[in-house]
Amino acid sequence: MMFTQKECSLLTAPYFKLIRQADDFYEIQSRCTGHCWIIQKPYVFERYPVRIYHKHSKGTPYYYHRHGHANNIGSAIRQIKSHDAYQLNGRRTVTA
């Protein structure tokens, strides 16, 4: 499934460093934590149209694990930013 122009701009925002992209996924790196993510919109999906994969270091080749799923790209990005806040807070839940 192709990404819309708005989704592309969200995934290439200054918060992220683009590693690579294809028709059905973006591989990005958080500039805050250095963690890497794959945001995939698979051509065929069952319930959730967006899959989220994660790894802690760019230097670790292809050891992504399934981190979750989302209904849309905005939700996936919110999940990444929440994960970054958790990491930056010493792996403790951030309270408002």
C-alpha positions as CSV (number, residue, x, y, z in Angstrom):
1,M,0.0,0.0,0.0
2,M,1.4,3.3,-1.0
3,F,2.1,6.2,1.4
4,T,0.3,9.5,0.9
5,Q,2.3,12.7,0.6
6,K,1.2,13.7,4.1
7,E,2.4,10.4,5.5
8,C,5.7,10.7,3.7
9,S,6.2,14.2,5.2
10,L,5.5,12.9,8.7
11,L,8.0,10.1,8.3
12,T,10.7,12.4,7.0
13,A,10.1,15.2,9.6
14,P,13.2,16.5,11.4
15,Y,12.5,14.2,14.3
16,F,13.6,11.2,12.1
17,K,16.6,10.4,9.9
18,L,15.5,8.5,6.8
19,I,17.5,5.2,6.3
20,R,15.6,3.9,3.3
21,Q,12.2,3.6,1.8
22,A,10.2,1.4,-0.5
23,D,6.7,1.3,-1.7
24,D,5.3,-0.4,1.4
25,F,7.7,0.7,4.2
26,Y,9.9,3.4,5.6
27,E,13.0,2.6,7.7
28,I,13.7,5.6,9.9
29,Q,15.9,6.4,12.9
30,S,14.9,8.5,15.9
31,R,17.3,11.5,16.3
32,C,16.5,11.4,20.0
33,T,17.4,7.9,20.9
34,G,19.1,6.5,17.8
35,H,16.6,3.6,17.8
36,C,15.6,2.4,14.4
37,W,12.1,1.7,13.2
38,I,10.3,0.2,10.2
39,I,6.9,1.5,9.5
40,Q,5.1,-0.8,7.1
41,K,1.9,-0.5,5.2
42,P,1.6,-4.1,3.9
43,Y,-0.2,-4.8,0.7
44,V,-2.4,-7.3,2.5
45,F,-3.4,-6.8,6.2
46,E,-6.0,-8.4,8.5
47,R,-6.9,-5.8,11.1
48,Y,-4.4,-3.0,11.3
49,P,-3.1,-1.3,8.2
50,V,0.3,-0.2,9.8
51,R,2.9,-2.5,11.3
52,I,5.7,-1.2,13.5
53,Y,9.1,-2.9,13.9
54,H,11.9,-1.8,16.1
55,K,15.6,-2.3,17.0
56,H,17.9,-0.4,19.4
57,S,20.9,0.2,17.2
58,K,21.5,0.9,13.5
59,G,24.7,-1.2,13.7
60,T,22.7,-4.3,14.5
61,P,22.0,-5.8,11.1
62,Y,18.4,-6.9,10.5
63,Y,17.4,-7.7,14.1
64,Y,14.1,-5.9,14.1
65,H,11.3,-7.2,16.2
66,R,7.6,-6.6,15.9
67,H,6.9,-3.6,18.2
68,G,3.2,-3.2,17.5
69,H,0.6,-1.9,15.0
70,A,-1.4,1.1,14.4
71,N,-4.5,2.3,12.5
72,N,-2.6,5.1,10.8
73,I,0.9,6.7,10.4
74,G,0.1,9.4,12.9
75,S,-0.6,6.8,15.6
76,A,2.6,4.9,14.7
77,I,4.6,8.1,15.2
78,R,3.0,8.9,18.5
79,Q,3.9,5.3,19.7
80,I,7.6,5.9,18.6
81,K,7.7,9.3,20.4
82,S,6.2,7.7,23.5
83,H,8.8,4.9,23.4
84,D,11.6,7.6,23.0
85,A,10.2,9.5,26.1
86,Y,10.2,6.2,28.0
87,Q,13.8,5.5,27.0
88,L,15.0,9.0,27.8
89,N,13.3,8.8,31.2
90,G,15.5,5.9,32.3
91,R,13.1,3.3,31.0
92,R,10.4,4.5,33.4
93,T,6.9,5.5,32.4
94,V,6.6,9.3,31.8
95,T,3.9,10.9,33.8
96,A,2.5,14.3,32.9
